[in-house]
Amino acid sequence: MIHEVWIPPVHRDLTGGLERVQVEAATVSALVAALDARFPGIAARLTRDGKLRPGIAIAIDGVLSPRGLRQRLHAPCEIHFVPAMAGG
């Protein structure tokens, strides 16, 4: 299945400025691997020790996923990697 992946502005330096890309994958883990094959270095920014980095969440069709990289993607989805916001 092909998914629409929205790239956060902080990571667009790796995608040549692309804000969204299409990726084929059956799980979020496979999706990150496919992104990294296409845009080297993005997996290191999104993951650490086999998990999503602290401060990064994943939203699938507008719903935050508690399963992280283990989340299966059963139908074409819109996927957002959501970085934590800081400030005061």
N, C-alpha and C positions, 0 to 999 in steps of 0.2 A: 504494500500500500504506500502511496505517496502522500506525504504530509507537508503542510505549509508551516515552516518554522520561522518565527520572528526573532531576529537577532537584536539584543539590547544595544543601545548606542555605545556603551563602553567596550563592546567586543567587535564593533564594525571595522576596526582597523585591520582585523584578520580576514574580513570578508570583502575587502576592497570597497567598503562603504555600503554593501548590500544590507538592506534592512529585513529582507525576508528571502528565504530560499526554499526550494522543494527538495525533500529527502525521502527516500524509500527505506522503511525500517519496520520491524515487528515489535520492538521494545524501545524504551527511551535509551537504554544502554547502547543498542545497535544504532540508534539515531545519532547519539553523540560520537560514536566511532565513525559513522559515515560523514558527519560534519568535519571531524578531525582529518579524515583522509582528503577531504576537499579543501579544508582551511586549516593547515597544520598549526597546532598550538591552542586551538579552541577547547579541546578536551581538558587540557591542563588548567584552563581558566574556569571551566564548569565543574570539574570533578577533582576529588582527591581521595586516595586510598579506596577506590572502587565505589565511592558515594558522591552525591552532589556536594559541592563545597558548602560549608556553612555560609549562610547569607544568600544562597541561591535556591529558589523554589522553581517548580515547573507547573505551569498551568496548561491543561489539556482541554480544549474547547471551553475555556473560561473557568475551569474548576481546578483548584490547586490539588495536586496529587500527593498523597502521603506515601506512596510506594517508591517515589524517586526513580532511580535508574531501572528498577525492576518492573515498572509499569508497562503492561502490554498495550499495544496500540492495535485495536481490533478493526477500526474503520479509519478512513482518511480523517485526520484531525488538524486543528490549528493549535500549534504548540508555541508557548512563550516561556523562555527562561527569564525568571523575574529576579533581578538583583535586589538585595535589601536596600532600603533607603536610609540614609543617615542624615542627621542634621538636628537643628534645634530651633 
